[in-house]
Each structure stands twice: as C-alpha cells, then as structure tokens.
Amino acid sequence: MGEIVVLSSDDGMETMKNNRGKSSEVVQWEKYLPKTVLRVLLVESDDSTRQIITALLRKCCYKVVAVSDGLAAWEILKEKSHNIDLVLTEL
C-alpha cells in the first residue's frame, strides 16, 4: 500500500503526495460554501436530560431552543420568529 502525505496551505488548497512522488491538489469546498445553521426545537420534560442534549447539540453548532412541554413548544412554533428546522421530542 502507498503512503499519502497531505500538505495544507492558507488558500484552502491541499496537496496530496503519494510514495511515488506524484502530487494532486484537493480543494476544500467548505471554505467557499455558505454555512447554514440548523435550528432545533428540543422538547424534553426532564431538566438534566434537556440540558445535556442542548449542550451536545450546541457543541455540534446547532441553534437550540429547549422547552419542557408540548404547550411551550407549540407557542414557539406559533411565533415563527425562530424558523425551526427540526423538532426533537419523545413519545
């Protein structure tokens, strides 16, 4: 198997070299694409679980609105100012 070495540069390009000395450039498209933020409504009655899941989702760069019951969730959804993309809840 060949060994591949990746060399990064500040312009968003990476140069990959294999063990035969051949190189090819790889473009990191993430630098050029717009970043979209997913807005999540979390409905969880247990306080500690709600805090843990909120922290995990925020660490993944989601915007989180956390509420404790369905009535509060319905009020958030009626506002429409939050533009919620995803609702997480338990049955």
PDB file of N, CA, C and O in Angstrom, chain B, residues numbered from 101:
ATOM      1  N   MET B 101       0.837  -1.186   0.000  1.00  0.00           N
ATOM      2  CA  MET B 101       0.000   0.000   0.000  1.00  0.00           C
ATOM      3  C   MET B 101       0.877   1.242   0.000  1.00  0.00           C
ATOM      4  O   MET B 101       1.947   1.254   0.609  1.00  0.00           O
ATOM      5  N   GLY B 102       0.422   2.286  -0.684  1.00  0.00           N
ATOM      6  CA  GLY B 102       1.181   3.516  -0.762  1.00  0.00           C
ATOM      7  C   GLY B 102       0.874   4.445   0.394  1.00  0.00           C
ATOM      8  O   GLY B 102      -0.210   4.407   0.974  1.00  0.00           O
ATOM      9  N   GLU B 103       1.831   5.263   0.711  1.00  0.00           N
ATOM     10  CA  GLU B 103       1.667   6.237   1.776  1.00  0.00           C
ATOM     11  C   GLU B 103       1.303   7.585   1.154  1.00  0.00           C
ATOM     12  O   GLU B 103       1.876   7.972   0.135  1.00  0.00           O
ATOM     13  N   ILE B 104       0.352   8.301   1.762  1.00  0.00           N
ATOM     14  CA  ILE B 104      -0.074   9.593   1.253  1.00  0.00           C
ATOM     15  C   ILE B 104       0.215  10.645   2.306  1.00  0.00           C
ATOM     16  O   ILE B 104      -0.121  10.474   3.478  1.00  0.00           O
ATOM     17  N   VAL B 105       0.839  11.734   1.883  1.00  0.00           N
ATOM     18  CA  VAL B 105       1.140  12.855   2.759  1.00  0.00           C
ATOM     19  C   VAL B 105       0.311  14.039   2.294  1.00  0.00           C
ATOM     20  O   VAL B 105       0.300  14.352   1.104  1.00  0.00           O
ATOM     21  N   VAL B 106      -0.386  14.708   3.214  1.00  0.00           N
ATOM     22  CA  VAL B 106      -1.219  15.855   2.876  1.00  0.00           C
ATOM     23  C   VAL B 106      -0.548  17.112   3.403  1.00  0.00           C
ATOM     24  O   VAL B 106      -0.236  17.210   4.590  1.00  0.00           O
ATOM     25  N   LEU B 107      -0.327  18.077   2.509  1.00  0.00           N
ATOM     26  CA  LEU B 107       0.269  19.353   2.869  1.00  0.00           C
ATOM     27  C   LEU B 107      -0.779  20.437   2.677  1.00  0.00           C
ATOM     28  O   LEU B 107      -1.301  20.600   1.574  1.00  0.00           O
ATOM     29  N   SER B 108      -1.098  21.188   3.743  1.00  0.00           N
ATOM     30  CA  SER B 108      -2.124  22.230   3.669  1.00  0.00           C
ATOM     31  C   SER B 108      -1.491  23.587   3.429  1.00  0.00           C
ATOM     32  O   SER B 108      -0.333  23.826   3.773  1.00  0.00           O
ATOM     33  N   SER B 109      -2.293  24.485   2.818  1.00  0.00           N
ATOM     34  CA  SER B 109      -1.854  25.864   2.627  1.00  0.00           C
ATOM     35  C   SER B 109      -2.965  26.797   3.070  1.00  0.00           C
ATOM     36  O   SER B 109      -4.087  26.357   3.319  1.00  0.00           O
ATOM     37  N   ASP B 110      -2.660  28.084   3.170  1.00  0.00           N
ATOM     38  CA  ASP B 110      -3.629  29.068   3.652  1.00  0.00           C
ATOM     39  C   ASP B 110      -4.717  29.398   2.643  1.00  0.00           C
ATOM     40  O   ASP B 110      -5.728  29.993   3.017  1.00  0.00           O
ATOM     41  N   ASP B 111      -4.548  29.034   1.383  1.00  0.00           N
ATOM     42  CA  ASP B 111      -5.521  29.408   0.359  1.00  0.00           C
ATOM     43  C   ASP B 111      -6.641  28.383   0.204  1.00  0.00           C
ATOM     44  O   ASP B 111      -7.430  28.475  -0.737  1.00  0.00           O
ATOM     45  N   GLY B 112      -6.724  27.406   1.111  1.00  0.00           N
ATOM     46  CA  GLY B 112      -7.801  26.429   1.052  1.00  0.00           C
ATOM     47  C   GLY B 112      -7.473  25.230   0.186  1.00  0.00           C
ATOM     48  O   GLY B 112      -8.345  24.396  -0.057  1.00  0.00           O
ATOM     49  N   MET B 113      -6.255  25.120  -0.281  1.00  0.00           N
ATOM     50  CA  MET B 113      -5.857  24.001  -1.124  1.00  0.00           C
ATOM     51  C   MET B 113      -5.007  23.036  -0.311  1.00  0.00           C
ATOM     52  O   MET B 113      -4.277  23.440   0.594  1.00  0.00           O
ATOM     53  N   GLU B 114      -5.110  21.784  -0.640  1.00  0.00           N
ATOM     54  CA  GLU B 114      -4.253  20.771  -0.045  1.00  0.00           C
ATOM     55  C   GLU B 114      -3.532  20.060  -1.171  1.00  0.00           C
ATOM     56  O   GLU B 114      -4.111  19.810  -2.229  1.00  0.00           O
ATOM     57  N   THR B 115      -2.285  19.738  -0.948  1.00  0.00           N
ATOM     58  CA  THR B 115      -1.524  18.961  -1.906  1.00  0.00           C
ATOM     59  C   THR B 115      -1.309  17.582  -1.313  1.00  0.00           C
ATOM     60  O   THR B 115      -0.810  17.444  -0.195  1.00  0.00           O
ATOM     61  N   MET B 116      -1.686  16.571  -2.066  1.00  0.00           N
ATOM     62  CA  MET B 116      -1.520  15.206  -1.606  1.00  0.00           C
ATOM     63  C   MET B 116      -0.401  14.570  -2.416  1.00  0.00           C
ATOM     64  O   MET B 116      -0.398  14.640  -3.644  1.00  0.00           O
ATOM     65  N   LYS B 117       0.554  13.945  -1.719  1.00  0.00           N
ATOM     66  CA  LYS B 117       1.660  13.273  -2.396  1.00  0.00           C
ATOM     67  C   LYS B 117       1.652  11.805  -2.000  1.00  0.00           C
ATOM     68  O   LYS B 117       1.520  11.467  -0.824  1.00  0.00           O
ATOM     69  N   ASN B 118       1.793  10.943  -2.990  1.00  0.00           N
ATOM     70  CA  ASN B 118       1.899   9.525  -2.680  1.00  0.00           C
ATOM     71  C   ASN B 118       3.371   9.135  -2.646  1.00  0.00           C
ATOM     72  O   ASN B 118       4.237   9.978  -2.881  1.00  0.00           O
ATOM     73  N   ASN B 119       3.665   7.871  -2.358  1.00  0.00           N
ATOM     74  CA  ASN B 119       5.053   7.441  -2.208  1.00  0.00           C
ATOM     75  C   ASN B 119       5.828   7.425  -3.514  1.00  0.00           C
ATOM     76  O   ASN B 119       7.043   7.227  -3.496  1.00  0.00           O
ATOM     77  N   ARG B 120       5.169   7.627  -4.644  1.00  0.00           N
ATOM     78  CA  ARG B 120       5.866   7.675  -5.931  1.00  0.00           C
ATOM     79  C   ARG B 120       6.220   9.097  -6.325  1.00  0.00           C
ATOM     80  O   ARG B 120       6.766   9.323  -7.405  1.00  0.00           O
ATOM     81  N   GLY B 121       5.912  10.069  -5.455  1.00  0.00           N
ATOM     82  CA  GLY B 121       6.269  11.452  -5.732  1.00  0.00           C
ATOM     83  C   GLY B 121       5.236  12.228  -6.522  1.00  0.00           C
ATOM     84  O   GLY B 121       5.389  13.435  -6.710  1.00  0.00           O
ATOM     85  N   LYS B 122       4.177  11.562  -6.995  1.00  0.00           N
ATOM     86  CA  LYS B 122       3.137  12.260  -7.736  1.00  0.00           C
ATOM     87  C   LYS B 122       2.275  13.045  -6.751  1.00  0.00           C
ATOM     88  O   LYS B 122       2.014  12.584  -5.640  1.00  0.00           O
ATOM     89  N   SER B 123       1.840  14.223  -7.162  1.00  0.00           N
ATOM     90  CA  SER B 123       1.002  15.030  -6.274  1.00  0.00           C
ATOM     91  C   SER B 123      -0.255  15.481  -7.005  1.00  0.00           C
ATOM     92  O   SER B 123      -0.264  15.635  -8.226  1.00  0.00           O
ATOM     93  N   SER B 124      -1.297  15.686  -6.240  1.00  0.00           N
ATOM     94  CA  SER B 124      -2.547  16.218  -6.791  1.00  0.00           C
ATOM     95  C   SER B 124      -3.131  17.166  -5.759  1.00  0.00           C
ATOM     96  O   SER B 124      -2.988  16.954  -4.555  1.00  0.00           O
ATOM     97  N   GLU B 125      -3.794  18.218  -6.242  1.00  0.00           N
ATOM     98  CA  GLU B 125      -4.367  19.210  -5.344  1.00  0.00           C
ATOM     99  C   GLU B 125      -5.820  18.884  -5.065  1.00  0.00           C
ATOM    100  O   GLU B 125      -6.555  18.439  -5.947  1.00  0.00           O
ATOM    101  N   VAL B 126      -6.222  19.111  -3.828  1.00  0.00           N
ATOM    102  CA  VAL B 126      -7.591  18.876  -3.399  1.00  0.00           C
ATOM    103  C   VAL B 126      -8.133  20.197  -2.887  1.00  0.00           C
ATOM    104  O   VAL B 126      -7.502  20.851  -2.057  1.00  0.00           O
ATOM    105  N   VAL B 127      -9.303  20.593  -3.381  1.00  0.00           N
ATOM    106  CA  VAL B 127      -9.928  21.842  -2.943  1.00  0.00           C
ATOM    107  C   VAL B 127     -10.819  21.549  -1.745  1.00  0.00           C
ATOM    108  O   VAL B 127     -11.608  20.605  -1.774  1.00  0.00           O
ATOM    109  N   GLN B 128     -10.698  22.352  -0.690  1.00  0.00           N
ATOM    110  CA  GLN B 128     -11.580  22.235   0.466  1.00  0.00           C
ATOM    111  C   GLN B 128     -12.775  23.155   0.231  1.00  0.00           C
ATOM    112  O   GLN B 128     -12.718  24.350   0.521  1.00  0.00           O
ATOM    113  N   TRP B 129     -13.847  22.592  -0.293  1.00  0.00           N
ATOM    114  CA  TRP B 129     -15.012  23.385  -0.683  1.00  0.00           C
ATOM    115  C   TRP B 129     -15.723  24.000   0.502  1.00  0.00           C
ATOM    116  O   TRP B 129     -16.468  24.964   0.328  1.00  0.00           O
ATOM    117  N   GLU B 130     -15.521  23.474   1.712  1.00  0.00           N
ATOM    118  CA  GLU B 130     -16.189  24.004   2.890  1.00  0.00           C
ATOM    119  C   GLU B 130     -15.872  25.482   3.116  1.00  0.00           C
ATOM    120  O   GLU B 130     -16.688  26.220   3.669  1.00  0.00           O
ATOM    121  N   LYS B 131     -14.694  25.906   2.688  1.00  0.00           N
ATOM    122  CA  LYS B 131     -14.298  27.310   2.878  1.00  0.00           C
ATOM    123  C   LYS B 131     -15.098  28.254   1.990  1.00  0.00           C
ATOM    124  O   LYS B 131     -15.221  29.438   2.300  1.00  0.00           O
ATOM    125  N   TYR B 132     -15.646  27.740   0.883  1.00  0.00           N
ATOM    126  CA  TYR B 132     -16.312  28.590  -0.090  1.00  0.00           C
ATOM    127  C   TYR B 132     -17.838  28.504  -0.035  1.00  0.00           C
ATOM    128  O   TYR B 132     -18.531  29.391  -0.533  1.00  0.00           O
ATOM    129  N   LEU B 133     -18.353  27.452   0.563  1.00  0.00           N
ATOM    130  CA  LEU B 133     -19.799  27.275   0.637  1.00  0.00           C
ATOM    131  C   LEU B 133     -20.368  28.040   1.824  1.00  0.00           C
ATOM    132  O   LEU B 133     -19.706  28.162   2.854  1.00  0.00           O
ATOM    133  N   PRO B 134     -21.590  28.557   1.692  1.00  0.00           N
ATOM    134  CA  PRO B 134     -22.191  29.255   2.828  1.00  0.00           C
ATOM    135  C   PRO B 134     -22.496  28.265   3.949  1.00  0.00           C
ATOM    136  O   PRO B 134     -22.903  27.131   3.696  1.00  0.00           O
ATOM    137  N   LYS B 135     -22.296  28.705   5.179  1.00  0.00           N
ATOM    138  CA  LYS B 135     -22.587  27.856   6.325  1.00  0.00           C
ATOM    139  C   LYS B 135     -24.040  28.054   6.721  1.00  0.00           C
ATOM    140  O   LYS B 135     -24.479  29.173   6.990  1.00  0.00           O
ATOM    141  N   THR B 136     -24.771  26.967   6.753  1.00  0.00           N
ATOM    142  CA  THR B 136     -26.151  27.038   7.200  1.00  0.00           C
ATOM    143  C   THR B 136     -26.223  26.500   8.623  1.00  0.00           C
ATOM    144  O   THR B 136     -25.539  25.538   8.974  1.00  0.00           O
ATOM    145  N   VAL B 137     -27.043  27.122   9.417  1.00  0.00           N
ATOM    146  CA  VAL B 137     -27.201  26.716  10.796  1.00  0.00           C
ATOM    147  C   VAL B 137     -28.576  26.072  10.947  1.00  0.00           C
ATOM    148  O   VAL B 137     -29.594  26.669  10.600  1.00  0.00           O
ATOM    149  N   LEU B 138     -28.591  24.871  11.459  1.00  0.00           N
ATOM    150  CA  LEU B 138     -29.836  24.163  11.685  1.00  0.00           C
ATOM    151  C   LEU B 138     -30.423  24.603  13.016  1.00  0.00           C
ATOM    152  O   LEU B 138     -29.737  24.583  14.038  1.00  0.00           O
ATOM    153  N   ARG B 139     -31.689  25.000  13.006  1.00  0.00           N
ATOM    154  CA  ARG B 139     -32.372  25.463  14.214  1.00  0.00           C
ATOM    155  C   ARG B 139     -33.254  24.330  14.733  1.00  0.00           C
ATOM    156  O   ARG B 139     -34.140  23.844  14.030  1.00  0.00           O
ATOM    157  N   VAL B 140     -32.996  23.915  15.977  1.00  0.00           N
ATOM    158  CA  VAL B 140     -33.640  22.750  16.559  1.00  0.00           C
ATOM    159  C   VAL B 140     -34.510  23.167  17.736  1.00  0.00           C
ATOM    160  O   VAL B 140     -34.086  23.945  18.591  1.00  0.00           O
ATOM    161  N   LEU B 141     -35.722  22.646  17.772  1.00  0.00           N
ATOM    162  CA  LEU B 141     -36.599  22.801  18.932  1.00  0.00           C
ATOM    163  C   LEU B 141     -36.566  21.481  19.691  1.00  0.00           C
ATOM    164  O   LEU B 141     -36.991  20.449  19.172  1.00  0.00           O
ATOM    165  N   LEU B 142     -36.064  21.517  20.908  1.00  0.00           N
ATOM    166  CA  LEU B 142     -35.958  20.330  21.748  1.00  0.00           C
ATOM    167  C   LEU B 142     -37.065  20.376  22.794  1.00  0.00           C
ATOM    168  O   LEU B 142     -37.179  21.339  23.553  1.00  0.00           O
ATOM    169  N   VAL B 143     -37.879  19.323  22.823  1.00  0.00           N
ATOM    170  CA  VAL B 143     -38.964  19.217  23.807  1.00  0.00           C
ATOM    171  C   VAL B 143     -38.627  18.038  24.713  1.00  0.00           C
ATOM    172  O   VAL B 143     -38.691  16.884  24.291  1.00  0.00           O
ATOM    173  N   GLU B 144     -38.267  18.336  25.965  1.00  0.00           N
ATOM    174  CA  GLU B 144     -37.859  17.300  26.918  1.00  0.00           C
ATOM    175  C   GLU B 144     -38.286  17.713  28.317  1.00  0.00           C
ATOM    176  O   GLU B 144     -37.943  18.799  28.783  1.00  0.00           O
ATOM    177  N   SER B 145     -39.036  16.842  28.987  1.00  0.00           N
ATOM    178  CA  SER B 145     -39.571  17.188  30.302  1.00  0.00           C
ATOM    179  C   SER B 145     -38.531  17.094  31.416  1.00  0.00           C
ATOM    180  O   SER B 145     -38.618  17.831  32.398  1.00  0.00           O
ATOM    181  N   ASP B 146     -37.555  16.206  31.282  1.00  0.00           N
ATOM    182  CA  ASP B 146     -36.533  16.042  32.313  1.00  0.00           C
ATOM    183  C   ASP B 146     -35.470  17.132  32.182  1.00  0.00           C
ATOM    184  O   ASP B 146     -34.842  17.267  31.132  1.00  0.00           O
ATOM    185  N   ASP B 147     -35.267  17.911  33.253  1.00  0.00           N
ATOM    186  CA  ASP B 147     -34.347  19.053  33.214  1.00  0.00           C
ATOM    187  C   ASP B 147     -32.914  18.653  32.861  1.00  0.00           C
ATOM    188  O   ASP B 147     -32.288  19.274  32.001  1.00  0.00           O
ATOM    189  N   SER B 148     -32.400  17.623  33.521  1.00  0.00           N
ATOM    190  CA  SER B 148     -30.996  17.257  33.279  1.00  0.00           C
ATOM    191  C   SER B 148     -30.796  16.722  31.865  1.00  0.00           C
ATOM    192  O   SER B 148     -29.802  17.042  31.213  1.00  0.00           O
ATOM    193  N   THR B 149     -31.734  15.913  31.394  1.00  0.00           N
ATOM    194  CA  THR B 149     -31.640  15.395  30.022  1.00  0.00           C
ATOM    195  C   THR B 149     -31.714  16.533  29.021  1.00  0.00           C
ATOM    196  O   THR B 149     -30.970  16.557  28.041  1.00  0.00           O
ATOM    197  N   ARG B 150     -32.616  17.479  29.271  1.00  0.00           N
ATOM    198  CA  ARG B 150     -32.761  18.629  28.376  1.00  0.00           C
ATOM    199  C   ARG B 150     -31.462  19.439  28.317  1.00  0.00           C
ATOM    200  O   ARG B 150     -31.052  19.880  27.243  1.00  0.00           O
ATOM    201  N   GLN B 151     -30.819  19.634  29.464  1.00  0.00           N
ATOM    202  CA  GLN B 151     -29.565  20.400  29.488  1.00  0.00           C
ATOM    203  C   GLN B 151     -28.437  19.657  28.775  1.00  0.00           C
ATOM    204  O   GLN B 151     -27.647  20.269  28.055  1.00  0.00           O
ATOM    205  N   ILE B 152     -28.362  18.356  28.971  1.00  0.00           N
ATOM    206  CA  ILE B 152     -27.300  17.568  28.328  1.00  0.00           C
ATOM    207  C   ILE B 152     -27.470  17.565  26.812  1.00  0.00           C
ATOM    208  O   ILE B 152     -26.512  17.799  26.074  1.00  0.00           O
ATOM    209  N   ILE B 153     -28.696  17.298  26.348  1.00  0.00           N
ATOM    210  CA  ILE B 153     -28.936  17.242  24.907  1.00  0.00           C
ATOM    211  C   ILE B 153     -28.727  18.621  24.278  1.00  0.00           C
ATOM    212  O   ILE B 153     -28.183  18.728  23.179  1.00  0.00           O
ATOM    213  N   THR B 154     -29.159  19.674  24.974  1.00  0.00           N
ATOM    214  CA  THR B 154     -28.937  21.035  24.471  1.00  0.00           C
ATOM    215  C   THR B 154     -27.454  21.319  24.318  1.00  0.00           C
ATOM    216  O   THR B 154     -27.027  21.867  23.302  1.00  0.00           O
ATOM    217  N   ALA B 155     -26.664  20.950  25.321  1.00  0.00           N
ATOM    218  CA  ALA B 155     -25.217  21.172  25.256  1.00  0.00           C
ATOM    219  C   ALA B 155     -24.586  20.398  24.105  1.00  0.00           C
ATOM    220  O   ALA B 155     -23.728  20.926  23.397  1.00  0.00           O
ATOM    221  N   LEU B 156     -25.006  19.148  23.913  1.00  0.00           N
ATOM    222  CA  LEU B 156     -24.461  18.341  22.815  1.00  0.00           C
ATOM    223  C   LEU B 156     -24.813  18.933  21.456  1.00  0.00           C
ATOM    224  O   LEU B 156     -23.966  18.999  20.565  1.00  0.00           O
ATOM    225  N   LEU B 157     -26.055  19.361  21.302  1.00  0.00           N
ATOM    226  CA  LEU B 157     -26.464  19.944  20.023  1.00  0.00           C
ATOM    227  C   LEU B 157     -25.738  21.259  19.749  1.00  0.00           C
ATOM    228  O   LEU B 157     -25.340  21.522  18.614  1.00  0.00           O
ATOM    229  N   ARG B 158     -25.564  22.079  20.773  1.00  0.00           N
ATOM    230  CA  ARG B 158     -24.840  23.350  20.581  1.00  0.00           C
ATOM    231  C   ARG B 158     -23.378  23.108  20.257  1.00  0.00           C
ATOM    232  O   ARG B 158     -22.776  23.864  19.494  1.00  0.00           O
ATOM    233  N   LYS B 159     -22.802  22.062  20.829  1.00  0.00           N
ATOM    234  CA  LYS B 159     -21.417  21.729  20.515  1.00  0.00           C
ATOM    235  C   LYS B 159     -21.274  21.331  19.044  1.00  0.00           C
ATOM    236  O   LYS B 159     -20.204  21.485  18.456  1.00  0.00           O
ATOM    237  N   CYS B 160     -22.348  20.826  18.461  1.00  0.00           N
ATOM    238  CA  CYS B 160     -22.369  20.477  17.031  1.00  0.00           C
ATOM    239  C   CYS B 160     -22.792  21.671  16.175  1.00  0.00           C
ATOM    240  O   CYS B 160     -23.095  21.507  14.993  1.00  0.00           O
ATOM    241  N   CYS B 161     -22.814  22.861  16.756  1.00  0.00           N
ATOM    242  CA  CYS B 161     -23.105  24.118  16.058  1.00  0.00           C
ATOM    243  C   CYS B 161     -24.562  24.269  15.632  1.00  0.00           C
ATOM    244  O   CYS B 161     -24.852  24.978  14.668  1.00  0.00           O
ATOM    245  N   TYR B 162     -25.478  23.615  16.333  1.00  0.00           N
ATOM    246  CA  TYR B 162     -26.898  23.828  16.088  1.00  0.00           C
ATOM    247  C   TYR B 162     -27.386  24.957  16.985  1.00  0.00           C
ATOM    248  O   TYR B 162     -26.866  25.149  18.084  1.00  0.00           O
ATOM    249  N   LYS B 163     -28.378  25.701  16.521  1.00  0.00           N
ATOM    250  CA  LYS B 163     -29.056  26.668  17.377  1.00  0.00           C
ATOM    251  C   LYS B 163     -30.213  25.932  18.016  1.00  0.00           C
ATOM    252  O   LYS B 163     -31.038  25.343  17.318  1.00  0.00           O
ATOM    253  N   VAL B 164     -30.282  25.961  19.343  1.00  0.00           N
ATOM    254  CA  VAL B 164     -31.241  25.141  20.061  1.00  0.00           C
ATOM    255  C   VAL B 164     -32.177  26.013  20.883  1.00  0.00           C
ATOM    256  O   VAL B 164     -31.745  26.918  21.597  1.00  0.00           O
ATOM    257  N   VAL B 165     -33.477  25.718  20.765  1.00  0.00           N
ATOM    258  CA  VAL B 165     -34.490  26.255  21.664  1.00  0.00           C
ATOM    259  C   VAL B 165     -35.017  25.055  22.427  1.00  0.00           C
ATOM    260  O   VAL B 165     -35.573  24.135  21.827  1.00  0.00           O
ATOM    261  N   ALA B 166     -34.849  25.052  23.746  1.00  0.00           N
ATOM    262  CA  ALA B 166     -35.249  23.912  24.566  1.00  0.00           C
ATOM    263  C   ALA B 166     -36.422  24.299  25.459  1.00  0.00           C
ATOM    264  O   ALA B 166     -36.388  25.324  26.140  1.00  0.00           O
ATOM    265  N   VAL B 167     -37.454  23.467  25.445  1.00  0.00           N
ATOM    266  CA  VAL B 167     -38.638  23.684  26.287  1.00  0.00           C
ATOM    267  C   VAL B 167     -38.983  22.376  26.996  1.00  0.00           C
ATOM    268  O   VAL B 167     -38.520  21.300  26.620  1.00  0.00           O
ATOM    269  N   SER B 168     -39.816  22.505  28.039  1.00  0.00           N
ATOM    270  CA  SER B 168     -40.103  21.342  28.874  1.00  0.00           C
ATOM    271  C   SER B 168     -41.398  20.613  28.527  1.00  0.00           C
ATOM    272  O   SER B 168     -41.608  19.494  28.995  1.00  0.00           O
ATOM    273  N   ASP B 169     -42.260  21.209  27.729  1.00  0.00           N
ATOM    274  CA  ASP B 169     -43.518  20.518  27.419  1.00  0.00           C
ATOM    275  C   ASP B 169     -44.045  20.920  26.038  1.00  0.00           C
ATOM    276  O   ASP B 169     -43.555  21.855  25.405  1.00  0.00           O
ATOM    277  N   GLY B 170     -45.048  20.186  25.608  1.00  0.00           N
ATOM    278  CA  GLY B 170     -45.613  20.395  24.285  1.00  0.00           C
ATOM    279  C   GLY B 170     -46.300  21.735  24.114  1.00  0.00           C
ATOM    280  O   GLY B 170     -46.271  22.309  23.025  1.00  0.00           O
ATOM    281  N   LEU B 171     -46.922  22.247  25.175  1.00  0.00           N
ATOM    282  CA  LEU B 171     -47.595  23.540  25.083  1.00  0.00           C
ATOM    283  C   LEU B 171     -46.590  24.664  24.819  1.00  0.00           C
ATOM    284  O   LEU B 171     -46.835  25.550  23.999  1.00  0.00           O
ATOM    285  N   ALA B 172     -45.458  24.616  25.523  1.00  0.00           N
ATOM    286  CA  ALA B 172     -44.403  25.613  25.287  1.00  0.00           C
ATOM    287  C   ALA B 172     -43.823  25.473  23.881  1.00  0.00           C
ATOM    288  O   ALA B 172     -43.502  26.468  23.232  1.00  0.00           O
ATOM    289  N   ALA B 173     -43.693  24.237  23.420  1.00  0.00           N
ATOM    290  CA  ALA B 173     -43.197  24.007  22.056  1.00  0.00           C
ATOM    291  C   ALA B 173     -44.160  24.583  21.029  1.00  0.00           C
ATOM    292  O   ALA B 173     -43.740  25.194  20.047  1.00  0.00           O
ATOM    293  N   TRP B 174     -45.464  24.383  21.261  1.00  0.00           N
ATOM    294  CA  TRP B 174     -46.469  24.916  20.337  1.00  0.00           C
ATOM    295  C   TRP B 174     -46.390  26.437  20.272  1.00  0.00           C
ATOM    296  O   TRP B 174     -46.509  27.012  19.190  1.00  0.00           O
ATOM    297  N   GLU B 175     -46.193  27.091  21.404  1.00  0.00           N
ATOM    298  CA  GLU B 175     -46.064  28.549  21.437  1.00  0.00           C
ATOM    299  C   GLU B 175     -44.842  29.014  20.636  1.00  0.00           C
ATOM    300  O   GLU B 175     -44.911  30.012  19.920  1.00  0.00           O
ATOM    301  N   ILE B 176     -43.740  28.298  20.757  1.00  0.00           N
ATOM    302  CA  ILE B 176     -42.525  28.621  19.990  1.00  0.00           C
ATOM    303  C   ILE B 176     -42.804  28.483  18.496  1.00  0.00           C
ATOM    304  O   ILE B 176     -42.421  29.344  17.704  1.00  0.00           O
ATOM    305  N   LEU B 177     -43.467  27.404  18.121  1.00  0.00           N
ATOM    306  CA  LEU B 177     -43.762  27.171  16.703  1.00  0.00           C
ATOM    307  C   LEU B 177     -44.744  28.198  16.147  1.00  0.00           C
ATOM    308  O   LEU B 177     -44.656  28.557  14.972  1.00  0.00           O
ATOM    309  N   LYS B 178     -45.670  28.672  16.965  1.00  0.00           N
ATOM    310  CA  LYS B 178     -46.627  29.681  16.505  1.00  0.00           C
ATOM    311  C   LYS B 178     -45.957  31.032  16.272  1.00  0.00           C
ATOM    312  O   LYS B 178     -46.397  31.796  15.412  1.00  0.00           O
ATOM    313  N   GLU B 179     -44.905  31.337  17.019  1.00  0.00           N
ATOM    314  CA  GLU B 179     -44.208  32.622  16.880  1.00  0.00           C
ATOM    315  C   GLU B 179     -43.643  32.813  15.485  1.00  0.00           C
ATOM    316  O   GLU B 179     -43.718  33.910  14.932  1.00  0.00           O
ATOM    317  N   LYS B 180     -43.083  31.770  14.914  1.00  0.00           N
ATOM    318  CA  LYS B 180     -42.460  31.780  13.582  1.00  0.00           C
ATOM    319  C   LYS B 180     -41.226  32.672  13.489  1.00  0.00           C
ATOM    320  O   LYS B 180     -40.615  32.756  12.424  1.00  0.00           O
ATOM    321  N   SER B 181     -40.846  33.337  14.575  1.00  0.00           N
ATOM    322  CA  SER B 181     -39.631  34.155  14.529  1.00  0.00           C
ATOM    323  C   SER B 181     -38.381  33.292  14.675  1.00  0.00           C
ATOM    324  O   SER B 181     -37.284  33.726  14.325  1.00  0.00           O
ATOM    325  N   HIS B 182     -38.540  32.076  15.187  1.00  0.00           N
ATOM    326  CA  HIS B 182     -37.391  31.185  15.380  1.00  0.00           C
ATOM    327  C   HIS B 182     -37.058  30.400  14.119  1.00  0.00           C
ATOM    328  O   HIS B 182     -35.930  29.929  13.973  1.00  0.00           O
ATOM    329  N   ASN B 183     -38.012  30.248  13.208  1.00  0.00           N
ATOM    330  CA  ASN B 183     -37.801  29.476  11.979  1.00  0.00           C
ATOM    331  C   ASN B 183     -37.192  28.103  12.275  1.00  0.00           C
ATOM    332  O   ASN B 183     -36.102  27.784  11.800  1.00  0.00           O
ATOM    333  N   ILE B 184     -37.886  27.320  13.040  1.00  0.00           N
ATOM    334  CA  ILE B 184     -37.409  25.992  13.468  1.00  0.00           C
ATOM    335  C   ILE B 184     -37.312  25.056  12.268  1.00  0.00           C
ATOM    336  O   ILE B 184     -38.237  24.969  11.461  1.00  0.00           O
ATOM    337  N   ASP B 185     -36.174  24.352  12.160  1.00  0.00           N
ATOM    338  CA  ASP B 185     -35.955  23.376  11.091  1.00  0.00           C
ATOM    339  C   ASP B 185     -36.303  21.959  11.504  1.00  0.00           C
ATOM    340  O   ASP B 185     -36.737  21.152  10.682  1.00  0.00           O
ATOM    341  N   LEU B 186     -36.108  21.659  12.795  1.00  0.00           N
ATOM    342  CA  LEU B 186     -36.245  20.297  13.279  1.00  0.00           C
ATOM    343  C   LEU B 186     -36.799  20.312  14.686  1.00  0.00           C
ATOM    344  O   LEU B 186     -36.380  21.125  15.510  1.00  0.00           O
ATOM    345  N   VAL B 187     -37.749  19.412  14.977  1.00  0.00           N
ATOM    346  CA  VAL B 187     -38.289  19.266  16.323  1.00  0.00           C
ATOM    347  C   VAL B 187     -37.872  17.904  16.861  1.00  0.00           C
ATOM    348  O   VAL B 187     -38.135  16.876  16.237  1.00  0.00           O
ATOM    349  N   LEU B 188     -37.223  17.897  18.017  1.00  0.00           N
ATOM    350  CA  LEU B 188     -36.839  16.659  18.690  1.00  0.00           C
ATOM    351  C   LEU B 188     -37.693  16.514  19.938  1.00  0.00           C
ATOM    352  O   LEU B 188     -37.731  17.402  20.789  1.00  0.00           O
ATOM    353  N   THR B 189     -38.368  15.394  20.033  1.00  0.00           N
ATOM    354  CA  THR B 189     -39.223  15.143  21.179  1.00  0.00           C
ATOM    355  C   THR B 189     -39.332  13.643  21.407  1.00  0.00           C
ATOM    356  O   THR B 189     -38.959  12.844  20.548  1.00  0.00           O
ATOM    357  N   GLU B 190     -39.845  13.271  22.569  1.00  0.00           N
ATOM    358  CA  GLU B 190     -40.082  11.857  22.851  1.00  0.00           C
ATOM    359  C   GLU B 190     -41.576  11.597  22.845  1.00  0.00           C
ATOM    360  O   GLU B 190     -42.377  12.516  23.014  1.00  0.00           O
ATOM    361  N   LEU B 191     -41.940  10.362  22.653  1.00  0.00           N
ATOM    362  CA  LEU B 191     -43.359   9.989  22.663  1.00  0.00           C
ATOM    363  C   LEU B 191     -43.734   9.418  24.000  1.00  0.00           C
ATOM    364  O   LEU B 191     -44.888   9.043  24.209  1.00  0.00           O
TER     365      LEU B 191
END
